[in-house]
Amino acid sequence: MQGVAPWGATRQSVGAFGEDLAARYLVAQGWEILERNFRCPEGEIDLVAVDDGVIVVCEVKTRRGLGAGDPVEAVTPPKHLRLRRLARIWLEKHPERTGARVRIDVIGVILWPEGGEFHHIREVTL
């Protein structure tokens, strides 16, 4: 993992850096990124992608180390429900995707001084 965010970076810049890394990771896996940072009054989707014909709503959580716990643990049942609602809203705004299968994935990005790692959990159900 190249270009790890500086340790003094703001939380927002670390989060944006993690989303960039996650998007590159997914593209390297052969996925297509449809949208980044989809926003509406109900919230935000970090990444919307296509994996083998399936629309994937990706929540990306980034941490500098594990002091605050594994980043994927930050996706709680209420957050999962919000992501499901946001996925429906995204689909309503993209009628060309009507009938597509949709799933929710969580990508945890852990940054270490010497590099980093990904924890990709597919089809999250809480």
N, CA, C and O of each residue as an XYZ file, in Angstrom:
504
protein
N       0.857     -1.167      0.000
C       0.000      0.000      0.000
C       0.900      1.225      0.000
O       1.648      1.447      0.952
N       0.834      2.017     -1.054
C       1.725      3.160     -1.183
C       1.046      4.437     -0.726
O      -0.180      4.548     -0.753
N       1.857      5.403     -0.305
C       1.370      6.734     -0.003
C       0.500      6.824      1.228
O      -0.545      7.475      1.205
N       0.912      6.184      2.293
C       0.109      6.197      3.515
C      -0.006      7.616      4.039
O       0.980      8.351      4.087
N      -1.235      8.006      4.439
C      -1.510      9.357      4.928
C      -0.643      9.665      6.135
O      -0.387      8.781      6.953
N      -0.185     10.909      6.259
C       0.646     11.281      7.405
C      -0.110     11.104      8.716
O      -1.329     11.260      8.773
N       0.632     10.779      9.760
C       0.002     10.525     11.059
C      -0.659     11.768     11.625
O      -1.583     11.650     12.429
N      -0.218     12.952     11.234
C      -0.819     14.181     11.733
C      -2.006     14.653     10.906
O      -2.553     15.722     11.173
N      -2.415     13.875      9.905
C      -3.508     14.278      9.020
C      -4.830     14.333      9.785
O      -5.009     13.649     10.793
N      -5.749     15.156      9.289
C      -7.073     15.251      9.916
C      -7.856     13.969      9.694
O      -7.552     13.184      8.796
N      -8.867     13.770     10.526
C      -9.716     12.590     10.396
C     -10.370     12.538      9.014
O     -10.476     11.473      8.406
N     -10.807     13.709      8.527
C     -11.451     13.749      7.212
C     -10.478     13.373      6.100
O     -10.839     12.643      5.177
N      -9.240     13.873      6.186
C      -8.285     13.547      5.128
C      -7.860     12.081      5.201
O      -7.599     11.463      4.168
N      -7.789     11.524      6.399
C      -7.486     10.094      6.532
C      -8.626      9.278      5.933
O      -8.384      8.295      5.233
N      -9.864      9.679      6.202
C     -11.021      8.982      5.638
C     -11.034      9.049      4.121
O     -11.287      8.042      3.460
N     -10.765     10.222      3.562
C     -10.732     10.376      2.106
C      -9.602      9.540      1.504
O      -9.762      8.942      0.440
N      -8.461      9.506      2.192
C      -7.337      8.698      1.737
C      -7.725      7.218      1.719
O      -7.425      6.505      0.761
N      -8.394      6.759      2.782
C      -8.852      5.372      2.842
C      -9.835      5.041      1.735
O      -9.782      3.951      1.165
N     -10.739      5.974      1.423
C     -11.689      5.749      0.331
C     -10.967      5.646     -1.009
O     -11.331      4.823     -1.850
N      -9.942      6.481     -1.212
C      -9.144      6.387     -2.442
C      -8.470      5.022     -2.550
O      -8.496      4.390     -3.606
N      -7.870      4.576     -1.452
C      -7.213      3.262     -1.453
C      -8.218      2.147     -1.713
O      -7.940      1.222     -2.476
N      -9.386      2.232     -1.082
C     -10.412      1.204     -1.267
C     -10.884      1.172     -2.717
O     -11.066      0.094     -3.283
N     -11.082      2.336     -3.323
C     -11.511      2.382     -4.723
C     -10.460      1.738     -5.625
O     -10.800      0.972     -6.527
N      -9.188      2.048     -5.386
C      -8.118      1.443     -6.190
C      -8.069     -0.071     -5.989
O      -7.853     -0.826     -6.936
N      -8.271     -0.502     -4.747
C      -8.299     -1.933     -4.427
C      -9.413     -2.628     -5.215
O      -9.194     -3.689     -5.800
N     -10.612     -2.025     -5.229
C     -11.740     -2.641     -5.932
C     -11.505     -2.684     -7.437
O     -11.806     -3.689     -8.081
N     -10.974     -1.610     -8.000
C     -10.672     -1.593     -9.434
C      -9.641     -2.672     -9.763
O      -9.748     -3.333    -10.797
N      -8.655     -2.855     -8.903
C      -7.648     -3.903     -9.111
C      -8.269     -5.295     -9.059
O      -7.731     -6.241     -9.634
N      -9.418     -5.422     -8.360
C     -10.134     -6.693     -8.289
C     -11.047     -6.892     -9.502
O     -11.715     -7.919     -9.618
N     -11.074     -5.904    -10.408
C     -11.896     -6.005    -11.608
C     -13.266     -5.356    -11.486
O     -14.109     -5.516    -12.369
N     -13.493     -4.625    -10.402
C     -14.775     -3.956    -10.212
C     -14.801     -2.644    -10.983
O     -13.760     -2.086    -11.329
N     -16.026     -2.161    -11.245
C     -16.224     -0.842    -11.835
C     -16.792      0.079    -10.760
O     -17.789     -0.256    -10.119
N     -16.175      1.220    -10.561
C     -16.690      2.210     -9.615
C     -17.708      3.067    -10.362
O     -17.375      3.717    -11.354
N     -18.956      3.065     -9.879
C     -20.013      3.854    -10.504
C     -20.100      5.258     -9.924
O     -20.359      6.223    -10.643
N     -19.882      5.364     -8.622
C     -20.018      6.665     -7.977
C     -19.249      6.668     -6.664
O     -19.130      5.654     -5.975
N     -18.731      7.852     -6.348
C     -18.036      8.048     -5.071
C     -18.750      9.153     -4.317
O     -19.152     10.158     -4.902
N     -18.903      8.963     -3.033
C     -19.489      9.968     -2.147
C     -20.865     10.444     -2.615
O     -21.116     11.645     -2.724
N     -21.744      9.489     -2.888
C     -23.141      9.820     -3.213
C     -23.783     10.413     -1.967
O     -23.784      9.796     -0.902
N     -24.328     11.618     -2.114
C     -24.942     12.301     -0.969
C     -26.397     12.613     -1.260
O     -26.784     12.925     -2.386
N     -27.188     12.518     -0.204
C     -28.586     12.926     -0.240
C     -28.941     13.348      1.182
O     -28.121     13.175      2.083
N     -30.128     13.894      1.413
C     -30.466     14.341      2.770
C     -30.374     13.244      3.836
O     -30.163     13.547      5.010
N     -30.529     11.984      3.447
C     -30.507     10.883      4.414
C     -29.104     10.423      4.780
O     -28.931      9.694      5.757
N     -28.089     10.842      4.005
C     -26.729     10.423      4.327
C     -25.849     10.305      3.098
O     -26.110     10.925      2.067
N     -24.803      9.502      3.220
C     -23.799      9.372      2.167
C     -23.394      7.912      1.987
O     -23.301      7.149      2.949
N     -23.156      7.547      0.732
C     -22.560      6.255      0.388
C     -21.137      6.549     -0.069
O     -20.928      7.380     -0.953
N     -20.159      5.873      0.527
C     -18.760      6.120      0.168
C     -18.468      5.718     -1.273
O     -17.941      6.514     -2.051
N     -18.811      4.480     -1.626
C     -18.551      3.975     -2.975
C     -19.740      3.144     -3.443
O     -20.311      2.367     -2.678
N     -20.102      3.320     -4.706
C     -21.062      2.430     -5.361
C     -20.298      1.797     -6.511
O     -19.712      2.494     -7.340
N     -20.308      0.473     -6.554
C     -19.508     -0.238     -7.546
C     -20.312     -1.391     -8.132
O     -21.402     -1.712     -7.658
N     -19.757     -2.004     -9.165
C     -20.349     -3.200     -9.767
C     -19.334     -4.325     -9.653
O     -18.180     -4.190    -10.058
N     -19.793     -5.444     -9.089
C     -18.984     -6.652     -8.970
C     -19.741     -7.774     -9.651
O     -20.716     -8.288     -9.103
N     -19.307     -8.157    -10.831
C     -19.925     -9.259    -11.566
C     -21.430     -9.048    -11.729
O     -22.217     -9.971    -11.519
N     -21.822     -7.840    -12.102
C     -23.226     -7.526    -12.351
C     -24.030     -7.124    -11.131
O     -25.182     -6.708    -11.261
N     -23.447     -7.239     -9.954
C     -24.131     -6.888     -8.703
C     -23.739     -5.464     -8.316
O     -22.558     -5.116     -8.323
N     -24.741     -4.637     -7.976
C     -24.469     -3.298     -7.464
C     -24.027     -3.453     -6.014
O     -24.715     -4.089     -5.215
N     -22.887     -2.877     -5.679
C     -22.349     -2.998     -4.326
C     -22.221     -1.610     -3.710
O     -21.518     -0.742     -4.227
N     -22.919     -1.425     -2.589
C     -22.795     -0.215     -1.788
C     -21.687     -0.499     -0.782
O     -21.803     -1.409      0.038
N     -20.608      0.290     -0.850
C     -19.443      0.047      0.004
C     -19.310      1.139      1.055
O     -19.242      2.325      0.735
N     -19.276      0.727      2.289
C     -18.950      1.620      3.397
C     -17.472      1.417      3.695
O     -17.033      0.294      3.943
N     -16.712      2.492      3.670
C     -15.273      2.417      3.915
C     -14.981      3.076      5.253
O     -15.347      4.229      5.485
N     -14.319      2.333      6.128
C     -13.902      2.859      7.426
C     -12.384      2.761      7.503
O     -11.806      1.704      7.253
N     -11.753      3.863      7.848
C     -10.290      3.912      7.892
C      -9.829      4.274      9.292
O     -10.393      5.161      9.931
N      -8.802      3.584      9.764
C      -8.220      3.861     11.082
C      -6.704      3.888     10.957
O      -6.117      3.188     10.132
N      -6.081      4.715     11.798
C      -4.621      4.704     11.931
C      -4.314      3.769     13.092
O      -4.289      4.190     14.249
N      -4.084      2.511     12.779
C      -3.854      1.508     13.815
C      -5.167      0.995     14.372
O      -6.242      1.305     13.860
N      -5.063      0.206     15.427
C      -6.251     -0.422     16.017
C      -6.615      0.144     17.380
O      -7.401     -0.464     18.106
N      -6.058      1.302     17.743
C      -6.352      1.905     19.041
C      -7.831      2.150     19.268
O      -8.309      2.063     20.399
N      -8.560      2.456     18.203
C     -10.006      2.690     18.304
C     -10.793      1.454     17.888
O     -12.002      1.534     17.672
N     -10.118      0.312     17.774
C     -10.784     -0.922     17.370
C     -10.699     -1.132     15.866
O     -10.289     -0.248     15.114
N     -11.097     -2.320     15.452
C     -11.116     -2.648     14.032
C     -12.129     -1.737     13.339
O     -13.243     -1.574     13.837
N     -11.771     -1.149     12.214
C     -12.684     -0.206     11.574
C     -14.028     -0.805     11.179
O     -15.037     -0.100     11.187
N     -14.063     -2.092     10.835
C     -15.346     -2.670     10.423
C     -16.334     -2.740     11.585
O     -17.541     -2.830     11.363
N     -15.835     -2.699     12.820
C     -16.728     -2.713     13.980
C     -17.542     -1.431     14.089
O     -18.524     -1.384     14.830
N     -17.147     -0.394     13.363
C     -17.871      0.880     13.402
C     -19.182      0.828     12.622
O     -19.992      1.750     12.715
N     -19.398     -0.233     11.861
C     -20.656     -0.368     11.123
C     -21.633     -1.132     12.008
O     -21.620     -2.361     12.078
N     -22.470     -0.366     12.673
C     -23.441     -0.880     13.635
C     -24.750     -1.221     12.925
O     -24.938     -0.841     11.769
N     -25.658     -1.933     13.600
C     -26.962     -2.209     12.974
C     -27.686     -0.950     12.482
O     -28.230     -0.977     11.378
N     -27.721      0.157     13.248
C     -28.376      1.356     12.693
C     -27.685      1.885     11.428
O     -28.355      2.345     10.503
N     -26.357      1.821     11.387
C     -25.628      2.258     10.193
C     -25.962      1.348      9.019
O     -26.122      1.821      7.894
N     -26.069      0.053      9.269
C     -26.419     -0.901      8.217
C     -27.806     -0.589      7.657
O     -28.001     -0.604      6.442
N     -28.760     -0.309      8.527
C     -30.106      0.049      8.065
C     -30.075      1.325      7.228
O     -30.757      1.413      6.207
N     -29.293      2.306      7.652
C     -29.163      3.546      6.883
C     -28.568      3.252      5.503
O     -29.016      3.820      4.507
N     -27.575      2.379      5.436
C     -26.983      2.022      4.144
C     -28.005      1.347      3.239
O     -28.007      1.577      2.030
N     -28.870      0.521      3.809
C     -29.925     -0.123      3.012
C     -30.878      0.928      2.442
O     -31.261      0.859      1.274
N     -31.261      1.906      3.277
C     -32.130      2.989      2.796
C     -31.428      3.797      1.706
O     -32.030      4.135      0.687
N     -30.157      4.100      1.928
C     -29.400      4.860      0.937
C     -29.266      4.090     -0.375
O     -29.309      4.689     -1.450
N     -29.106      2.781     -0.298
C     -29.033      1.965     -1.514
C     -30.334      2.076     -2.305
O     -30.307      2.193     -3.530
N     -31.475      2.041     -1.609
C     -32.770      2.189     -2.297
C     -32.873      3.561     -2.968
O     -33.339      3.674     -4.102
N     -32.434      4.599     -2.257
C     -32.473      5.951     -2.825
C     -31.575      6.033     -4.057
O     -31.961      6.611     -5.073
N     -30.380      5.456     -3.966
C     -29.464      5.470     -5.110
C     -30.113      4.788     -6.307
O     -30.045      5.297     -7.425
N     -30.744      3.636     -6.079
C     -31.400      2.917     -7.177
C     -32.536      3.734     -7.778
O     -32.726      3.724     -8.994
N     -33.296      4.442     -6.941
C     -34.375      5.296     -7.453
C     -33.823      6.376     -8.376
O     -34.479      6.758     -9.345
N     -32.640      6.863     -8.088
C     -32.019      7.908     -8.904
C     -31.316      7.341    -10.142
O     -30.846      8.095    -10.994
N     -31.246      6.024    -10.234
C     -30.599      5.365    -11.376
C     -31.538      4.286    -11.927
O     -31.283      3.094    -11.756
N     -32.623      4.705    -12.589
C     -33.618      3.730    -13.064
C     -33.048      2.712    -14.050
O     -33.620      1.636    -14.226
N     -31.930      3.041    -14.691
C     -31.308      2.076    -15.607
C     -30.809      0.837    -14.862
O     -30.505     -0.182    -15.482
N     -30.726      0.923    -13.546
C     -30.264     -0.209    -12.723
C     -31.424     -0.947    -12.052
O     -31.198     -1.821    -11.215
N     -32.664     -0.604    -12.413
C     -33.836     -1.252    -11.823
C     -33.736     -2.766    -11.996
O     -33.417     -3.261    -13.077
N     -34.008     -3.478    -10.930
C     -33.976     -4.933    -10.963
C     -32.615     -5.533    -10.673
O     -32.487     -6.753    -10.569
N     -31.601     -4.702    -10.542
C     -30.257     -5.219    -10.259
C     -30.197     -5.759     -8.833
O     -30.848     -5.237     -7.929
N     -29.418     -6.794     -8.652
C     -29.154     -7.301     -7.305
C     -28.229     -6.308     -6.610
O     -27.308     -5.770     -7.226
N     -28.479     -6.069     -5.326
C     -27.692     -5.102     -4.560
C     -27.192     -5.773     -3.290
O     -27.906     -6.558     -2.666
N     -25.969     -5.458     -2.920
C     -25.453     -5.929     -1.639
C     -24.665     -4.807     -0.979
O     -24.290     -3.824     -1.617
N     -24.425     -4.982      0.319
C     -23.659     -4.005      1.085
C     -22.371     -4.669      1.552
O     -22.393     -5.727      2.181
N     -21.254     -4.033      1.237
C     -19.943     -4.495      1.682
C     -19.336     -3.441      2.603
O     -19.649     -2.255      2.505
N     -18.471     -3.892      3.488
C     -17.713     -2.984      4.339
C     -16.232     -3.238      4.077
O     -15.771     -4.379      4.060
N     -15.508     -2.153      3.874
C     -14.065     -2.257      3.689
C     -13.398     -1.479      4.811
O     -13.547     -0.262      4.913
N     -12.670     -2.188      5.643
C     -11.882     -1.557      6.691
C     -10.468     -1.350      6.181
O      -9.839     -2.281      5.678
N      -9.975     -0.137      6.310
C      -8.607      0.186      5.909
C      -7.854      0.544      7.185
O      -8.218      1.485      7.890
N      -6.807     -0.212      7.470
C      -5.989      0.050      8.654
C      -4.630      0.540      8.178
O      -3.918     -0.152      7.450
N      -4.289      1.748      8.606
C      -3.016      2.356      8.215
C      -2.005      2.172      9.328
O      -2.281      2.465     10.491
N      -0.837      1.688      8.962
C       0.285      1.527      9.881
C       1.406      2.421      9.388
O       1.413      2.784      8.212
N       2.360      2.795     10.244
C       3.476      3.626      9.765
C       4.223      3.000      8.581
O       4.741      3.718      7.725
N       4.278      1.674      8.533
C       5.029      1.003      7.468
C       4.151      0.544      6.311
O       4.658     -0.092      5.387
N       2.866      0.841      6.325
C       1.977      0.410      5.248
C       0.550      0.336      5.734
O       0.109      1.173      6.523
N      -0.170     -0.658      5.268
C      -1.559     -0.792      5.683
C      -2.144     -2.113      5.234
O      -1.471     -2.932      4.608
N      -3.418     -2.305      5.567
C      -4.100     -3.541      5.185
C      -5.587     -3.279      5.004
O      -6.135     -2.308      5.526
N      -6.228     -4.172      4.249
C      -7.664     -4.106      3.999
C      -8.361     -5.266      4.690
O      -7.839     -6.380      4.741
N      -9.538     -4.995      5.218
C     -10.460     -6.039      5.671
C     -11.730     -5.824      4.863
O     -12.460     -4.861      5.099
N     -11.999     -6.709      3.917
C     -13.168     -6.564      3.044
C     -14.196     -7.615      3.436
O     -13.969     -8.816      3.290
N     -15.322     -7.144      3.933
C     -16.411     -8.044      4.318
C     -17.524     -7.876      3.298
O     -18.094     -6.794      3.154
N     -17.825     -8.950      2.599
C     -18.848     -8.918      1.549
C     -20.214     -9.293      2.114
O     -20.346    -10.111      3.024
N     -21.208     -8.660      1.534
C     -22.610     -8.952      1.851
C     -22.858     -8.937      3.355
O     -23.229     -9.944      3.959
N     -22.644     -7.775      3.931
C     -22.802     -7.595      5.375
C     -24.277     -7.695      5.746
O     -25.131     -7.063      5.124
N     -24.560     -8.488      6.753
C     -25.909     -8.554      7.323
C     -25.762     -8.434      8.825
O     -24.945     -9.119      9.440
N     -26.561     -7.558      9.408
C     -26.505     -7.350     10.858
C     -27.871     -7.566     11.458
O     -28.040     -7.440     12.671
